[in-house]
């Protein structure tokens, strides 16, 4: 059981890293972070297409990562 959880955790971690790196940037550097932050916060820009899929996949993989980590600590190292 312990080995299966570790293998699943490694697969999920690598997948999560890949999905995060595939996502497009939301700001244009430091100037975009300062001035464009309010526009993104209050704007009505919704993700569409592949950005939406990557966003949802990131959420699913991150929840799965935390569940596997908690399960691994529960069953002991």
Secondary structure, DSSP 4 states (H G I P E B T S, - for coil): -HHHHHHHHHHHHHHHHHHHHHSPPSS-HHHHHHHSHHHHHHS-----THHHHHHHHHHHHHHHHHHHHHHHHHH--
